Amino acid sequence: MPESPALQALDARRSVPALQLTAPGPDRETLLRMLASAVRVPDHGKKVPFRFLSIQGDARHTLGAFLAERSRARDLNASEAQVEKDRLRFSHAPLIVTVIACPTPSPKVPEQEQLMTAGCVCFALLQAAQAMGFGAQWLTAWMAFDPVVHTHLGLAEHERIAGFIHIGTPKAEVPERERPDPTALLQDWVG
């Protein structure tokens, strides 16, 4: 039986490290096309528990400067190398799409399920970026969980960052890495 192109696309997915991403990134129309695919995720109750925040251009460097200050405030003993790493985190890829989880109270759809929906959006966006010829990487790090960063980015109190999706043109082809063996992970439950 011939392999499905959809399975081939899933099997070809790989992350391109943000440090290896450069311009050009997707234009607005291409980004919207990628997001149209990314929102086609399982979403019990049609809650749409996610939204997007685009960070590009000079905004990447403005955020980097803020993160460097925040890094120092969080850890008075942070090395200059660590502070500089935080300053440059968002300066490599030309576009970073922040996927924001927006769970809402629901008696039928637990918060955990809504957070997983936002996670599915992150993965689908990686797939869409690669399908459009771009490289991408899903990152978090401390800034994804820091309430001061959340406030700086305009998140509401109940919102969380599911991921920063760095998107751009790969500088080089990323080699395949070893993947888990599904047979070692599959177990049959027999009651």
Rosetta blueprint (number, residue, H / E / L):
1 M L
2 P L
3 E L
4 S L
5 P H
6 A H
7 L H
8 Q H
9 A H
10 L H
11 D H
12 A H
13 R L
14 R L
15 S L
16 V L
17 P L
18 A H
19 L H
20 Q H
21 L E
22 T E
23 A L
24 P L
25 G L
26 P L
27 D L
28 R H
29 E H
30 T H
31 L H
32 L H
33 R H
34 M H
35 L H
36 A H
37 S H
38 A H
39 V L
40 R L
41 V L
42 P L
43 D L
44 H H
45 G H
46 K H
47 K L
48 V L
49 P L
50 F E
51 R E
52 F E
53 L E
54 S E
55 I E
56 Q E
57 G L
58 D H
59 A H
60 R H
61 H H
62 T H
63 L H
64 G H
65 A H
66 F H
67 L H
68 A H
69 E H
70 R H
71 S H
72 R H
73 A H
74 R H
75 D L
76 L L
77 N L
78 A L
79 S L
80 E H
81 A H
82 Q H
83 V H
84 E H
85 K H
86 D H
87 R H
88 L H
89 R L
90 F L
91 S L
92 H L
93 A L
94 P L
95 L E
96 I E
97 V E
98 T E
99 V E
100 I E
101 A E
102 C L
103 P L
104 T L
105 P L
106 S L
107 P L
108 K L
109 V L
110 P L
111 E H
112 Q H
113 E H
114 Q H
115 L H
116 M H
117 T H
118 A H
119 G H
120 C H
121 V H
122 C H
123 F H
124 A H
125 L H
126 L H
127 Q H
128 A H
129 A H
130 Q H
131 A H
132 M L
133 G L
134 F L
135 G E
136 A E
137 Q E
138 W E
139 L E
140 T L
141 A L
142 W H
143 M H
144 A H
145 F L
146 D L
147 P H
148 V H
149 V H
150 H H
151 T H
152 H H
153 L H
154 G L
155 L L
156 A L
157 E L
158 H L
159 E L
160 R E
161 I E
162 A E
163 G E
164 F E
165 I E
166 H E
167 I E
168 G E
169 T E
170 P E
171 K L
172 A L
173 E L
174 V L
175 P L
176 E L
177 R L
178 E L
179 R L
180 P L
181 D L
182 P H
183 T H
184 A H
185 L H
186 L L
187 Q L
188 D L
189 W L
190 V L
191 G L
